[in-house]
Every structure is written in structure tokens, then in C-alpha cells.
Amino acid sequence: MNEAQNHPLYTIDRENLDRLCAIDSPTSNHFVELARLIIRYKDFGGAEDLNSDMEKLLNKWSINRDKLEAITRKLWSEGFRPTTHSSSDNVGSGFDTSDSTQA
């Protein structure tokens, strides 16, 4: 069963990745967004074009997956939170508020 799959968020992710590919000097939000996409498609049986472009983007930004993970872990541990202009389509992105203290 090696049939390529179609991801339901492919179109949105393609647009986000195209936008990221135009960035020469990434910010914290850009690193986190790329890491989110890499995690989403890591073991996904399809979207080879996205995976290829994510690898090209890592090269463009002169980092590898391990370095990206280190950067994003540090950002999150220091209290990073996505800016309000982040895409509302970050479904399954790890932008989870379930650990928030309820009043």
C-alpha cells in the first residue's frame, strides 16, 4: 500500500510554504511555522513537493532539521507565543492552550 496520500491541508500548507520560501531572514514565527510543517509531513505518504521545498528552505536558511528543532525548542522554552497575525489555519500545529490555568 504505497499509494500517495492527499493531505486535507495541502493547499493551505502549500501557500504558507511558498510564503516562507520568499523569506531570506527568518524570524521566530517563520522558524516555528517551518517546524510545524515539517512535523506535519514527516511521515506522511505524499506531498513530496512540500517535503522537497522544506529541505530547500532549510538549506536557504543555512540550517538543518536538528538545528531547527534546537531553535524552536529554545523559543518555546523561553515563552514564545505566535503573534496575532499568525494563520488561523494552524490546525494540529501544537499551538495548544490546554495547559492554561482556568480562572
trRosetta pair geometry for C-beta under 8 A, 3 or more apart (Angstrom, degrees):
i j d omega theta_ij theta_ji phi_ij phi_ji
2 45 7.4 -150 -159 -162 48 127
3 45 7.4 70 85 136 48 129
4 45 6.2 -158 -130 140 41 80
4 46 4.1 105 -176 -105 81 90
4 48 7.6 -67 -126 -18 128 102
5 44 6.5 -113 66 180 123 84
5 45 4.7 83 1 78 107 88
5 46 4.0 -132 59 -13 61 131
5 47 7.9 -38 80 -11 78 87
6 10 6.4 -75 -173 -17 73 145
6 46 6.2 -106 -69 151 30 166
7 10 4.4 127 69 -56 90 89
7 13 7.1 -7 101 22 136 142
7 40 7.7 84 -155 152 150 109
7 41 7.2 -68 -57 -98 158 91
7 44 6.1 1 -72 -166 120 147
7 46 6.4 -174 -27 83 85 119
7 47 5.6 -8 0 -43 122 135
9 12 5.0 -56 -171 49 79 112
9 13 5.2 79 128 -25 92 107
9 40 7.5 -63 71 179 133 147
9 89 7.1 151 -145 164 112 110
9 91 6.4 -160 -84 57 141 116
9 92 8.0 -145 -17 40 155 120
10 13 5.8 -66 -142 44 26 108
10 14 6.0 32 159 -27 67 106
10 47 6.0 -153 -117 -96 106 118
10 50 7.4 -129 -141 -43 81 138
11 14 5.7 -49 -146 30 27 114
11 15 6.8 26 154 -16 60 103
12 15 5.9 -57 -156 35 32 110
12 16 6.4 28 150 -16 66 108
12 87 7.5 136 179 175 112 146
12 89 4.7 -123 -169 148 148 154
13 16 5.5 -53 -144 40 35 112
13 17 6.0 34 157 -18 68 107
13 37 5.9 137 -155 -126 109 108
13 40 7.1 -138 -109 93 145 149
13 41 7.7 138 167 -47 157 122
13 47 7.8 6 92 -149 138 146
13 50 6.3 17 127 -124 118 143
14 17 5.9 -56 -144 40 27 108
14 18 6.3 31 154 -22 63 106
14 49 7.9 22 -114 102 104 118
14 50 6.7 -101 -90 -86 70 104
15 18 5.7 -52 -147 34 29 112
15 19 6.5 31 153 -19 62 105
16 19 5.7 -55 -153 35 32 113
16 20 6.4 31 150 -19 66 105
16 33 6.4 -134 173 175 121 124
16 37 6.9 -172 102 -74 124 132
16 87 6.4 -64 -94 -29 121 159
16 89 7.9 -146 -50 79 128 120
17 20 5.4 -51 -146 37 36 113
17 21 6.3 44 153 -27 66 102
17 37 6.2 135 -77 -156 102 165
17 50 6.0 -177 -30 -139 169 85
17 53 5.6 91 159 108 129 133
17 54 6.8 -73 -135 -70 125 78
17 57 7.4 -124 -162 -38 87 149
18 21 5.6 -50 -150 28 31 116
18 22 7.2 31 152 -20 59 101
19 22 6.1 -58 -165 27 35 111
19 23 7.5 40 142 -30 62 101
20 23 5.5 -49 -162 15 46 118
20 26 7.7 24 -157 -106 89 111
20 30 6.0 140 -130 -153 94 94
20 33 6.4 -160 -83 102 129 122
20 34 5.9 141 -163 -75 155 96
20 57 6.0 25 125 -139 110 149
21 53 6.3 -55 -78 -177 129 112
21 56 7.5 23 -123 99 108 112
21 57 5.7 -100 -97 -90 70 108
21 60 7.5 101 -146 23 64 164
23 26 5.3 79 135 -84 131 71
23 30 5.5 -145 130 -131 171 149
24 60 7.7 -102 -122 160 54 109
26 30 3.7 -133 -154 91 95 137
26 31 5.6 113 142 -51 130 77
26 34 7.6 -34 -138 -9 150 133
26 61 5.6 1 -4 -122 129 132
27 30 5.1 104 48 5 62 102
27 31 7.4 -122 101 -2 36 88
28 31 5.8 -56 -152 36 33 110
28 32 6.3 28 155 -15 67 109
28 75 5.2 148 -151 -130 109 137
28 80 5.8 -147 171 -133 136 132
29 32 5.8 -59 -147 40 30 109
29 33 6.1 30 156 -20 66 109
29 82 6.3 89 -120 -137 95 73
29 83 5.9 -44 -81 9 137 106
29 86 6.5 -149 -149 -89 120 100
30 33 5.7 -55 -144 37 29 111
30 34 6.4 27 158 -16 64 105
31 34 6.0 -58 -149 37 28 108
31 35 6.3 27 154 -18 64 108
31 68 6.3 -172 -161 -148 91 82
31 71 5.2 -90 -173 120 148 130
31 72 5.7 -164 137 -73 105 88
31 75 6.9 149 87 -24 128 153
32 35 5.7 -55 -147 38 31 112
32 36 6.3 37 153 -24 64 105
32 72 5.5 130 -98 -126 64 108
32 75 6.4 -113 -67 96 107 153
32 76 7.9 122 -110 -58 115 92
32 80 7.0 -170 -67 138 141 140
32 82 6.8 -144 102 -87 150 90
33 36 5.6 -50 -149 32 32 115
33 37 6.6 29 154 -16 63 104
33 86 7.7 -169 -79 -140 111 103
33 87 8.0 89 -122 16 123 114
34 37 5.8 -56 -151 37 33 110
34 38 6.3 35 152 -21 67 106
34 54 6.6 144 -162 -143 92 94
34 57 6.3 -149 -128 117 132 137
34 58 7.6 151 166 -72 140 76
34 68 6.5 -94 102 -150 115 138
35 38 5.6 -53 -146 36 32 113
35 39 6.4 32 155 -18 65 105
35 68 5.5 178 -83 154 96 110
35 69 6.9 131 -129 -90 121 52
35 72 4.5 -4 -34 -52 168 162
36 39 5.9 -56 -151 36 28 110
36 40 6.4 30 152 -22 63 108
36 90 6.9 -34 175 -149 160 99
36 93 4.7 4 -152 -151 135 89
36 94 6.4 -145 -113 27 96 110
37 40 5.5 -52 -146 34 33 114
37 41 6.3 0 166 6 67 111
37 50 7.1 -127 173 174 115 117
37 54 6.2 -162 111 -99 115 129
38 41 6.6 -76 -144 51 24 89
38 42 6.2 54 155 -67 64 89
38 54 5.5 153 -86 179 85 147
38 65 6.6 174 -179 -124 154 103
38 68 7.2 87 12 110 159 150
39 42 5.7 -22 -145 -21 29 119
39 94 7.5 32 78 -27 159 131
40 44 7.1 8 138 -33 62 135
40 92 6.7 103 -108 109 105 116
40 93 7.8 -32 -60 -103 118 60
41 44 4.6 -70 -146 27 55 128
41 47 5.4 -95 -136 90 126 134
41 50 5.5 -140 -108 104 170 126
41 51 5.7 -149 133 -72 128 88
41 54 7.3 167 65 -12 134 152
44 47 5.9 9 109 35 129 116
47 50 4.2 -12 165 24 106 118
47 51 6.4 112 114 -18 82 89
48 51 5.6 -56 -149 41 38 111
48 52 6.0 41 153 -22 70 106
49 52 5.7 -53 -146 37 30 113
49 53 6.3 26 157 -15 64 108
50 53 5.9 -60 -147 41 30 107
50 54 6.2 32 154 -23 66 105
51 54 5.7 -51 -146 33 31 113
51 55 6.7 32 154 -18 63 102
52 55 5.9 -56 -155 34 31 110
52 56 6.5 31 149 -17 65 106
53 56 5.3 -50 -146 37 38 115
53 57 6.2 42 152 -23 67 103
54 57 5.5 -51 -147 35 32 114
54 58 6.6 39 151 -22 63 99
55 58 5.7 -47 -151 30 34 113
55 59 6.7 34 150 -16 63 104
56 59 5.7 -56 -155 38 34 113
56 60 6.3 38 148 -24 67 105
57 60 5.3 -48 -144 33 36 115
57 61 6.3 21 159 -6 66 107
58 61 6.1 -67 -148 48 27 100
58 63 5.5 -97 -164 81 78 73
58 64 5.9 69 167 -119 129 32
58 65 6.7 -35 -120 -56 154 60
58 68 6.6 -78 -118 -41 105 131
59 62 7.3 28 -177 -79 34 36
63 67 4.0 -134 -161 91 97 131
63 68 5.4 118 131 -55 131 79
63 71 7.2 -26 -146 -17 157 137
64 67 5.2 95 48 12 65 103
64 68 7.1 -122 102 -5 32 92
65 68 5.5 -53 -145 37 33 113
65 69 6.3 36 155 -21 66 103
66 69 5.7 -53 -150 34 30 112
66 70 6.5 31 151 -18 64 105
67 70 5.6 -52 -149 36 33 112
67 71 6.3 36 152 -21 66 104
68 71 5.6 -52 -147 35 32 113
68 72 6.3 21 159 -11 66 109
69 72 6.1 -60 -143 43 28 103
69 73 6.0 31 158 -22 66 108
70 73 5.9 -53 -142 36 27 111
70 74 6.4 27 157 -18 62 108
71 74 6.0 -63 -156 36 26 110
71 75 6.4 27 150 -20 65 107
72 75 5.4 -48 -144 34 37 115
72 76 6.3 33 159 -15 68 104
73 76 6.1 -57 -147 40 28 106
73 77 6.1 24 156 -17 65 112
74 77 5.8 -59 -143 40 28 109
74 78 6.2 19 159 -14 64 112
75 78 6.1 -69 -152 41 25 105
75 80 3.9 12 161 -23 88 153
76 79 7.9 103 -180 -23 30 8
76 80 5.4 -71 -84 47 37 106
82 86 4.1 -9 166 -30 124 157
82 90 7.5 -124 -69 -38 175 171
82 95 5.9 -25 0 -119 134 130
83 86 5.7 136 65 -33 64 89
86 90 6.4 3 146 -35 115 138
86 95 7.8 168 117 -101 153 159
87 90 5.6 129 86 -43 90 86
90 93 3.7 -37 172 -11 94 152
90 95 5.3 40 121 12 137 136
96 99 7.1 76 114 0 98 90
97 100 4.8 -3 174 -16 85 124
